[in-house]
């Protein structure tokens, strides 16, 4: 048998014993199955129900999800929030329509523009969350965009963003309602909000939102929800999800969702409230030490640390944490993101507290932006660019050419450049700064 290099690398990471301050939320302690996972890997045989036309156990499970989130209906995704995002955009955005979209949208939403043929009208974050962070999408910016695009098919924003920054969903929902535009939320990093004493988008007036259950809840990677305010749309949205989803949904993923919902019903509320308190104490400790934190309304369970305020780059801070056997979720230019969860052991938090306490402050360093948004000349729509003949060339030879696809660094998965953009000197430098050395361009 050949050497299984990926499995070997995973085993090496596990055996290293680092504290997991990254997704998924189960932190390697998912006790749903035990023993050999493969025995739970079945298919849609009689008795197992069917994800896209459920009438038995899956339908019951989706009902439990809906009850927990107080939605009109909630649907399970085994394809992550990406599938839920595609489905809700497919329902509202017809070819040629305009979707008012936050520029810090995840690439899954921007790629949907290529699949569905709609055109984004970009609204930019306002930079109000602190130095070098993108910031929130403001209600006035959404109102202005709706006034410019009275026939917009939908408004689409991300809240919380990757750094835990929350926009005012309730105010934005009120504006959307006034203009008759549905509000769609990428809540991929906020599936836990309802259980930690915070406001979930579906309760704040969003028409639909996508939650990645696996990111902050105890579920396997790929587990996600599509929440719908109007339950009458349940059947239509099942059809939308079936359009993009695999015909072989994972019963391991669905089984982990079943475990997750049972755990939430028994322990979830108390454990997430305790987690929020623990993270707030860590945040206060970090602030007193001199770290920069996101300003304004933010997710109380996410810890985003601005290293430059303490004289470190984010990679340097990550190196210090790894010396202390802590693995972060994201290492940027100036900020580092950790995703604590109820399934982190006490040892994990003790390690993090010790690392924060023992780091030695230095002279503050300049902050570098975590995301750069630049709008070069657009030549083609995103869809036209994607379905053109393409070739791949080095970035330094791409000046004057048209990008054939959206380009992003993941994490956080927000596009640096868009299909249809004309590459100029500024964009070329940006791509190189993100480590992009080759690009696909239109022939």
N, C-alpha and C positions, 0 to 999 in steps of 0.2 A: 504494500500500500504506500502511495506517495506521502511525503511529509505534509501534514496539514498545517501550513504556516500561519493561517489566520487563527485557527483554534489554539495553536501554540502561543501566539502573541497574546490572545485573550487570557489564556491561563497565566502567562507571565504577569500581566497587569493585575489580575485577581490576587495572585500569590504575593504581589508587592505589598498588599495590605494598606494602601492609601485610603484615607477617608474620602468618600464619594460626595463631593459637593457639586455634582453635576447630575443631569438627567440620565436615566429615568428615575421617577420618584420612589420606586421600591428599594433603591440602593442595594440591590443584590440580596434582599431579604424577603422576597415574595414567598410566603408560605402556603400559597393556594394549593399547589399540586404536590410538591415533595417528590423525592425519588426521580424516576425517569420521566422527563417532560414529554418524550415522544409518544407515550401511550395516550396522551390527551390530544394528539394531532390527528383528528379525524376529518371527515368531509360531510357534505350535506346528505347523509343517509337518512332513512326513515327514523323519526324520533328525535333527530338532531335539529330540526327546524331549518329554515332558509333565511339568510340575512335580508335579501331584497324583497321577499314576500313572506314575512314571518307570521305564524299563527299559533306558535307554541311557546317554548322556553325563551326564544330570542325576543318575541313580542312581549313577553312578561318582563324580561330584563330591561327592554327599552322603556316600558312603563315605569319601572322603578327609577330609572335615570331621570325621566321626566318629572316624577314626583319629587325627587331630591332637589332638582333645580327649579321647580315650579314653572316649567315651560308649558307651552301648548302641546308640544310633542318634542321628543328627543330621539335621535337616530344614532345608531352605533356605526362607527367607521373602523375598519381594520387597516385603512390606508392613511392613517394619521389625519391631522388637520388639513393636509393638502387636498384630500378627497372631499372633505366638508366644504372647503373654500371653493373648489371647482363647482360643486353642486349648487351652492347658494348663488354664485355668480351666474351660472348657467340658467338659473331660474329667472333672473331679472335682466341680464345683459344680453340683448339680441345683437346680431352682427350689425356693425355700424353705429351702435348706440354709444353714449358717453357714460362712463362711470367716474364719479368724483372719488379720487383715490389718494390716500396719504402717500407721500413719496417714500416714507420708511416702511412701506408694505413689504411683506415677505415675497420672495421670488415666486412662490407657488401662485400668488394672486396675479403677478405680472405675467407669468407664463400662461395663465388662463386667458389673458388678452390675446395671445397667439392662437390658442385653441378655439376661442369663441368669437374673435373678430371685433371686440369692442375697443374703444379708445379711452385710455385713462386721461382725466383732467387732473393734473397734479396739484395737491395742496401740501405745503411744506411745513414740517415741524417748526415751532417758533423759538426753540433754543432756550426755553425758560426753566429747564431742569438742572442747570448748573454748567460750569465751564466744560466745553468740549462734548457735551451730550446733545443729541438731536432735539430732545424736548417733546412737548405735547402738540397735538392738533387742536387748535382753539376753535370754540364755537363760532366766533365772528368770521374766521377764515372759511369755515364750512358754509356759513350763510352767504358770504360773498361769492363763493364758487357756485352755489345753487342759483343765485341771481344771474350769474353769467351763463348758466346752463340750465334753463328752466325745464327742459325735457330730460334731464339726467335720469338714467335708468336706476341708479342707486348711489348711495354714499358708502364708501368702504374705508375703515380705519383699523389700526392695530392698537389695542389697549388691553392689558399693559404691554409696553414695548419690551424689548429684550433686557433692558436695564431695570425693569420694574416700574417704569414711569407710567402713571395712569392719566388718561385724558378724561375730561368731564363728559362722560357718555350720556348722562341724563340731560344735560343742556343741549348736546348735539342732537339727541333723539327728538327733543322738543322742536328744534329748528327743522329737522327733516320732516317731522309730522306736519309742520306749518306749510312746507313746500310740497308735500305729497310724495316725498322720496323715501324709499325703504332704507333703513340703516343696517348695514352688515358689519360685524365686528370679527376681526381676527383676535380671538381670546386664547390663542394656543397656550400661552404661558399663565393662564388664569383659571384653570379648571378648579382650583382649590378655593377661589375667592369666597364663594358662598359659605364655606365651612370655617373660614378664618376670621369671620366678623367683618368682611368687606363686601362691597357691592359687585354683584355679577352683572354683566351687560344685559342679559335677558330680563333681569328685574329692573334695569334702568331704562328700558324702553327700546332696546335693539330689536329689530324684526327677526334677525337670525344671527347666530354667532357660532364659531368653530372653537372647540376646546380640545387641546391635546391632553387626554387623560394621562398618558404615560409620562408627561413632563414633570408633573408635580403630585400626581396621585399614584397609588401602588398598582400599576398596571403595566403590561409589557409594551415595549416599543411598537408603535403603530396603532395603539388604542386611542380612539378619539370620539368626540360627540359632535353632532350637529343639532343645536337647539333652535327651535322654531317657536315664535310667539303665538302665531295663529295655527292652532292644531289642525285646521281644515286643510292645510297644505302638506300634511304628512305623506299622503299617497303620492302627490306630485314630486316631493323631495326624495322619496324612495326611488322613483324613476330616474331622477337626476343623478343620484349616487350610483345607481346601477349602470348609468351611461359611462362613467369613468372608472368604477371600481372593478377589482378582480372578480371573476366568476368563481374563484376558489378562496373565499375569505378564511382567515386563520382562526380555527377553533381554540388554539392556544391563546391568541389575543382576546377573543370573546370570553373565554373562560377566565382570563385574568380580570376582565371588566366585571364579571359576575362576582369574583372574589372581592374586587375593589369596592363594589357597591355594598356588599355585606359588611365589609370592614368599616366603611363610612357610616353605615347605619348604627353600628355598635360603638365605634370609637372616634370616628372622624372629626366631629365637631369639637370635642374636648381636646383632641390631639393637635388640631390645627390652631386652636386658640392658644394653647400652650406654646406651640412653635412660634406663632407671631410674637408672643411676649419674649421668648428666648432670642429671637432674631433682633427685636428692638433693643434688647440689652446689649447684644453684640454690636449693633450699629452705634449705640451711644458710646460704647467702649472704643470703637474705631474712630469716632468723631473726636473724642477726647484725646486720642493718640495723635490726631492731626490729619487723618484721612479725609478726603472729600467724599460726600455722599450726594445722591440725587436730591434736588430740592423740590419742595411741594409734595402733592399727593403721589404716593408710591405704594407698591405692594409691600405689606409689612413682613412678608416671609422671604423676600429676596434681599441678598446682601451684595450691593455694588460698591466697590471701593475705588476711589480715585487715588492712584498711587503717587502721581506727580506732586500732590500737595505735601507729601512726606519725603520728596526728593528721589523717588524711584520711578522707573518706567514700569508699565504693567508686566512685561516679561521678567523684569528683575524681581518684582513682588511675587510673581508666580514661582520663580526659582526658590525664593525664601519659603513659600508655603510647601513646595514639594520637599524641601529639606526637612520640613516638619510633617511629612507624610500626609499632605492634603492636596487633592487634585481638584482644581477649580473647573467650572463650566466653560468659561470664556476668558481669554487673555487678549486684550486689545492693545491700543497704543498707550492710553492713559488710565483706563479703567479695567478692573477685573471683576467678573461676576461669579458669585457662588449661589447655588440653589440648594439650601437646606430643606430637609423634609422630616416628617414624623418618624421615618424609618432610619434616619441617621441615629447611630448609637451615641450614648453619653460621651464615649471616648472621642468621637468625632468633634463634638463641640468643645471638649476640653483641649484638644489639639489646636483648634482654631483660636480659642481664647488665648492660649499660651503663645501662639505665633504672633497674634496682634500685640500682645503685651510685651513680647521680647524684641520686636523689631526696633531698630535704632533710627530715629528720624535724622534726616539730612536736610541740606538746604533745598527749599522747594524748587522744582524743575518746571519748565513751561509745559502746559498741557497741549497735546495733539488731538485733533478731532477724531472721534470714534467713527463717524460717518461723514462722508463728503457728498454733497449733492450738487451736480453740475449739469447744466442743460445745453449741450452743443446743438448745432443745427440738425433738425430731424428731416430725413429724406424720405423714409418709408414708414408705414405703420409697423407696429410690432409683428402683426400677423404676416404682412407682406415680406418683411425681412426674414422671418423664420421659414417661410415656404419658398424662398428664392434658392437658386443654385449657389452653393457656398464653397469656399476654400479656406484652409487654415494657414495662417502666416504669422511670423514673429511680430510682436507689438511694435517694435521699433521700425518696422517697414509698413505699418498700417495707416500712416497719416493720409488723409483724404479718402480712405475707404469707408464703406458703410458696414457697421456691425450687423451680423446676421442672427445674433441671439442675445438674450439678457445675460449679463456677467455679474456674478456675485461671489462674495467670500462667505463661506458658511462654517461656523456661525459668524454673524447672526443671520445670514441669508437675505440681506437687503441688497438689491441690485446696485452696483456701482455705475453701470452703464446699461443702456437699453437697446434692444434690437431696433434698427432703423436709424440710430444715431450716426452722424458723420464724425469720424475720429479726427480730432485736431490735436495740437500740441499739448493742450491742457489735459484732455482726456487720456492721451497716451501716457503722460506722467502719472496720472491718477491710477491707471491700470497697473503700471509697473510698481507703484507704491503698495498696491494690494497683492503683489506677488504674481500677477498675471503676465505670463511671458508669451503666450500664444493666443490668438483670437481667431474666431471664425468670421469671415467677412463675405459680403455678397460678391459673386463673380461679376 
